[in-house]
């Protein structure tokens, strides 16, 4: 059976996918750092916006994406994940 990618993710799916707490996600939304969509009472996120948010935060922490792998240089040899 083929799995269809989600167009929008709810807050629970975002917390599960990222490991970021619900409260932290709401703080990032309020600060304007994490785009979201309101549909009625539901708060939803586009996967592309979530990936951009994660990438920006990784880069700010010294990580960078190299050939679809994460790479970091911190005091010593380069680490590739």
C-alpha positions as CSV (number, residue, x, y, z in Angstrom):
1,X,0.0,0.0,0.0
2,X,1.3,3.4,-1.0
3,X,1.6,6.1,1.7
4,X,0.4,9.6,0.7
5,X,2.5,12.4,2.2
6,X,0.6,14.8,4.4
7,X,0.0,18.2,3.0
8,X,-0.5,19.7,6.5
9,X,0.6,18.4,9.9
10,X,-1.2,19.0,13.2
11,X,0.6,20.0,16.4
12,X,0.8,16.4,17.7
13,X,2.4,15.2,14.4
14,X,5.0,18.1,14.6
15,X,5.9,17.3,18.2
16,X,6.3,13.6,17.3
17,X,8.4,14.3,14.1
18,X,10.7,16.8,15.8
19,X,10.9,15.9,19.4
20,X,10.1,19.6,20.2
21,X,7.6,20.2,23.0
22,X,4.2,21.6,22.3
23,X,5.0,24.7,24.4
24,X,8.2,25.3,22.5
25,X,6.4,25.0,19.2
26,X,3.8,27.6,20.4
27,X,6.7,29.9,21.5
28,X,8.3,29.7,18.0
29,X,4.9,30.4,16.4
30,X,4.3,33.4,18.6
31,X,7.8,34.7,17.8
32,X,7.1,34.4,14.1
33,X,9.8,31.8,13.5
34,X,7.5,28.9,12.7
35,X,4.9,29.5,10.0
36,X,1.5,27.9,10.6
37,X,-2.0,27.8,9.1
38,X,-5.3,28.2,11.1
39,X,-8.3,26.3,9.8
40,X,-11.1,26.9,12.2
41,X,-9.7,26.0,15.6
42,X,-7.0,23.8,14.1
43,X,-3.4,24.8,14.0
44,X,-1.6,23.2,11.0
45,X,1.9,23.3,9.5
46,X,3.2,22.7,6.0
47,X,6.0,20.1,6.1
48,X,8.2,22.4,3.9
49,X,7.9,25.2,6.5
50,X,8.8,22.8,9.3
51,X,11.8,21.5,7.4
52,X,13.0,25.1,6.7
53,X,12.6,25.9,10.4
54,X,14.6,22.8,11.5
55,X,17.3,23.6,8.9
56,X,17.6,27.2,10.0
57,X,18.0,26.1,13.6
58,X,20.6,23.5,12.7
59,X,22.6,26.0,10.8
60,X,22.4,28.5,13.7
61,X,23.9,25.7,15.9
62,X,26.8,25.0,13.5
63,X,25.2,22.2,11.5
64,X,24.9,22.2,7.7
65,X,23.4,20.0,5.1
66,X,26.0,18.4,2.8
67,X,24.8,15.9,0.2
68,X,21.6,15.2,2.2
69,X,23.6,14.5,5.3
70,X,24.1,16.6,8.4
71,X,27.6,17.8,9.0
72,X,29.0,19.7,12.0
73,X,32.4,21.2,12.8
74,X,32.8,21.8,16.5
75,X,36.3,21.6,18.1
76,X,37.7,18.6,16.3
77,X,37.0,16.5,13.2
78,X,33.9,17.0,11.1
79,X,31.0,14.8,12.2
80,X,28.6,13.6,9.5
81,X,25.3,12.1,10.4
